[in-house]
C-alpha cells in the first residue's frame, strides 16, 4: 500500500494548474496507485494528483463501488444544475452546498495511454467535476455564490486544522455521504 499525505487548503499546489501527462510510464502507474491507495484509505470518492503535491492532470475516483482513474481529462457538462453538499479531502471535515452540472462526460486516457470516456450523473458527475477543478487549480468553494463562500471561508478559518503546521492530513470522512470528494 502506498498511502501518501494529502495537502490541505492553503497549500499553493492546490491553486496551481496541473500540467498534462506526456509520459505514460512506470512513474505514472505508480502515481495512479498512490492516488488510489490514498483515496481509499482516507476514505474519499476522488483524489487529484495536486492533492498529493504532484502537478499532473490525473485523478482517481471511487463512486458507487466503481473504481477508476482519468489522465488528461476534458469535460462536457449538462446545462442542468443541482446543488448538493460537497466535501473535499483537502478541507477535512467540512462540506458546503455547491452547484454542479447533473451530468458530466469526461474524456481522457487510462494509465497506459488508451482513450477512455467516463459518463456519470449526480455523485459521479459531481466527483468528476470536483477532481477536474483540482487539476485546474480550482477548489469547490470557488463555485459557491459570494455570500456562501464568505461563510465557508469563516468555517475554514475556524477549523481545527487551519493554519497549524504543514498542510497535510489523511483522515477526513465527508459528513454527508461518508466520503469526501
C-alpha positions, 0 to 999 in steps of 0.5 A: 500500500502506498498511502501518501499525505494529502495537502490541505487548503492553503497549500499553493499546489492546490491553486496551481494548474496541473500540467498534462501527462506526456509520459505514460510510464512506470512513474505514472502507474505508480502515481495512479496507485498512490492516488488510489491507495490514498483515496481509499484509505482516507476514505474519499470518492476522488483524489487529484494528483495536486492533492498529493503535491504532484502537478499532473492532470490525473485523478482517481475516483471511487463512486458507487463501488466503481473504481477508476482513474482519468489522465488528461481529462476534458469535460462536457457538462449538462446545462442542468444544475443541482446543488448538493453538499460537497466535501473535499479531502483537502478541507477535512471535515467540512462540506458546503452546498455547491452547484454542479452540472447533473451530468458530466462526460469526461474524456481522457486516457487510462494509465497506459495511454488508451482513450477512455470516456467516463459518463456519470450523473449526480455523485459521479458527475459531481466527483468528476467535476470536483477532481477536474477543478483540482487539476485546474487549480480550482477548489469547490468553494470557488463555485459557491455564490459570494455570500456562501463562500464568505461563510465557508471561508469563516468555517475554514478559518475556524477549523481545527486544522487551519493554519497549524503546521504543514498542510497535510492530513489523511483522515477526513470522512465527508459528513454527508455521504461518508466520503469526501470528494 
